Amino acid sequence: MALERSLLLFPLLVMLVVSLVSSETSAERFERQHVDSDRPALNDNAYCNQMMRSRGMTKESCKQFNTFILESVWKIRAICWNTKAPCKHEFSNCHKSSKPLQVTECRLKGNAQYPQCKYQATNVKKHIIVACYGWPSLPVHLDSSKSDRCLK
């Protein structure tokens, strides 16, 4: 009887383990949505169109705005060890980059509609603020807003 019960629960356990293994953490989602360590800074709309598509931000609708940080993932993670900074949104435990970082901002073009999501690229250097959680502390949210051009 105990063996039969165990055999019935085994598929549920396997499904739970698979779902946990395949789930994206908040830190992984942050890196997928905001980090591109391999790209030089170029004003290139094709870059935004391709990155927004390949990073999953145009699957069911066109995301209005996204920022890609063009720095090493280690430099971005290190921001979590900087002095705390106020958060603009519902997050806490925010930290500001000590120096301006190179970013590409992708803004949805005014007449673009799903599924033809088309983006305008703008490259700027600016300080960024990230919310960090976990141990080790990792960025989980880019707290600077699209209207921020250069945070003080």
C-alpha positions as CSV (number, residue, x, y, z in Angstrom):
1,M,0.0,0.0,0.0
2,A,2.8,2.4,0.9
3,L,4.6,1.6,-2.3
4,E,1.5,2.3,-4.4
5,R,1.0,5.6,-2.7
6,S,4.7,6.5,-3.3
7,L,4.3,5.6,-7.0
8,L,1.3,7.9,-7.2
9,L,3.2,10.8,-5.7
10,F,6.3,10.4,-7.7
11,P,5.0,12.1,-10.9
12,L,3.9,15.1,-8.8
13,L,7.3,15.3,-7.2
14,V,9.0,15.1,-10.7
15,M,6.7,17.9,-12.0
16,L,7.5,20.1,-9.0
17,V,11.3,19.6,-9.4
18,V,11.1,20.3,-13.1
19,S,9.1,23.5,-12.6
20,L,11.5,24.7,-9.9
21,V,14.6,24.0,-12.1
22,S,13.1,25.7,-15.2
23,S,11.8,28.8,-13.3
24,E,13.6,32.0,-13.9
25,T,14.8,33.8,-10.8
26,S,14.3,37.6,-10.4
27,A,18.1,38.1,-10.9
28,E,18.0,36.0,-14.1
29,R,15.0,37.9,-15.4
30,F,16.8,41.2,-14.6
31,E,19.9,40.1,-16.6
32,R,17.8,38.8,-19.5
33,Q,15.9,42.1,-19.7
34,H,18.6,44.6,-19.0
35,V,22.2,43.3,-19.4
36,D,24.1,43.1,-22.7
37,S,27.8,42.9,-21.9
38,D,28.8,42.0,-25.5
39,R,27.7,45.0,-27.4
40,P,29.4,48.3,-28.2
41,A,27.3,51.5,-27.9
42,L,25.8,52.3,-31.3
43,N,22.6,54.1,-32.2
44,D,21.0,51.2,-34.0
45,N,17.3,50.7,-34.1
46,A,17.8,47.2,-35.5
47,Y,19.6,46.3,-32.3
48,C,16.6,47.3,-30.2
49,N,14.2,45.5,-32.5
50,Q,16.3,42.3,-32.4
51,M,17.1,42.4,-28.6
52,M,13.5,43.2,-27.5
53,R,12.3,40.2,-29.6
54,S,15.1,37.8,-28.6
55,R,14.8,38.7,-24.9
56,G,11.1,38.0,-24.8
57,M,9.7,41.5,-24.5
58,T,7.4,41.3,-27.6
59,K,5.7,38.0,-27.1
60,E,2.2,39.0,-26.3
61,S,2.5,42.8,-26.7
62,C,5.1,45.4,-27.4
63,K,6.9,46.6,-24.2
64,Q,6.9,50.4,-24.4
65,F,10.4,51.0,-23.0
66,N,13.4,49.1,-21.9
67,T,17.0,49.8,-21.0
68,F,19.9,47.6,-21.8
69,I,23.1,48.1,-19.8
70,L,26.2,47.7,-21.9
71,E,28.6,46.8,-19.2
72,S,30.0,43.6,-17.7
73,V,27.5,41.6,-15.6
74,W,30.1,41.7,-12.8
75,K,30.2,45.5,-12.8
76,I,26.4,45.6,-12.7
77,R,26.2,43.1,-9.9
78,A,28.8,45.1,-7.9
79,I,26.3,48.0,-7.7
80,C,24.5,46.1,-5.0
81,W,27.5,46.7,-2.7
82,N,27.4,50.5,-3.2
83,T,25.8,52.8,-0.7
84,K,22.0,52.6,-0.5
85,A,19.9,55.0,-2.6
86,P,16.2,55.9,-2.5
87,C,14.0,53.7,-4.7
88,K,11.5,55.4,-7.0
89,H,9.1,52.5,-7.2
90,E,7.7,49.9,-4.7
91,F,11.1,48.3,-4.2
92,S,13.5,48.7,-1.3
93,N,17.2,48.1,-0.9
94,C,18.2,50.2,-3.9
95,H,21.8,51.1,-4.8
96,K,23.2,53.6,-7.3
97,S,26.1,53.0,-9.7
98,S,29.2,55.0,-8.6
99,K,29.9,56.1,-12.2
100,P,27.7,56.7,-15.2
101,L,27.3,53.5,-17.2
102,Q,26.7,53.1,-21.0
103,V,23.1,52.1,-21.8
104,T,20.9,51.8,-24.8
105,E,17.3,52.8,-24.3
106,C,14.7,51.2,-26.6
107,R,11.5,53.2,-26.9
108,L,8.5,51.8,-28.9
109,K,8.0,54.0,-32.0
110,G,4.7,55.9,-31.9
111,N,2.9,54.1,-34.7
112,A,4.3,50.6,-33.9
113,Q,1.7,47.9,-32.9
114,Y,1.9,44.3,-31.9
115,P,3.1,42.0,-33.5
116,Q,5.2,44.5,-35.6
117,C,7.0,46.0,-32.5
118,K,9.5,48.6,-33.8
119,Y,11.9,50.5,-31.5
120,Q,14.0,53.7,-31.5
121,A,17.4,53.3,-30.0
122,T,19.1,56.0,-27.9
123,N,22.6,55.6,-26.3
124,V,23.4,57.5,-23.2
125,K,25.7,57.3,-20.2
126,K,24.0,57.6,-16.9
127,H,23.9,56.5,-13.3
128,I,21.5,53.6,-12.7
129,I,19.7,52.6,-9.6
130,V,18.9,48.9,-9.0
131,A,17.0,47.1,-6.3
132,C,19.0,44.2,-4.9
133,Y,18.0,41.0,-3.0
134,G,19.3,37.7,-2.0
135,W,22.6,36.4,-0.8
136,P,24.8,37.2,-2.5
137,S,22.9,40.4,-3.2
138,L,22.0,40.6,-6.9
139,P,20.1,43.2,-9.0
140,V,16.5,42.2,-9.5
141,H,14.9,45.5,-10.7
142,L,16.2,48.5,-12.7
143,D,14.6,51.3,-10.7
144,S,15.5,54.3,-12.9
145,S,12.6,55.4,-15.0
146,K,12.4,56.1,-18.7
147,S,12.2,59.8,-18.1
148,D,15.5,59.8,-16.3
149,R,18.2,61.1,-18.6
150,C,20.9,61.6,-16.0
151,L,20.3,60.8,-12.3
152,K,22.0,63.0,-9.8
